[in-house]
Amino acid sequence: MRIELAIAKITNEFAEITNAFAEITNGFAKIANAIAEIANEFAEITNAIAEITNAIAEITNAFAKIANEFAEITNAIAEITNAIAEITNAIAMLQYPNLGLTLKYSNRQDS
């Protein structure tokens, strides 16, 4: 009977140790789940930042397109201005034929 009691006590102690290990394992599982939840939150934040970054890139591209359009308009105005200058020079040369030599040489850049 004493041997049976001793075996029962050892079995009970072993069961308690097994339960303690199970509780520790459950604790680790809870920690792992908490870490996974934190990782998911960071992933959501990262995705939100990526969406904001993409929106900023789209806005930047839109501004670049607008700047390019203004550059094209500026170039067109410059071409019109040059054409007006050429017409003005032509009219001046018609009115003052001797002025042509002066205009040709006054526009030259000295090297």
C-alpha angles and dihedrals in degrees: 000000000000091000090051091049091049091049090048091050091048090048091050092048090049090050090051091049089048090050090049090052089048090053090049090049090050089050091053090048090052090049090049090050091049090050090049090051091050090049090051091051090051089049090053091048090048090050091049091050089049090052091050091048091050091050090051089049091052091049090048090051090050090052090048090053090050090049090051090051090051089049090053090049090048090050091049090050089049090052091049090048091050091049090051089049091051091049090048090050091048091051090048090051090050092050095041110025093179089056091070093082091049092050093048093051097038091059093054119106115228111237 
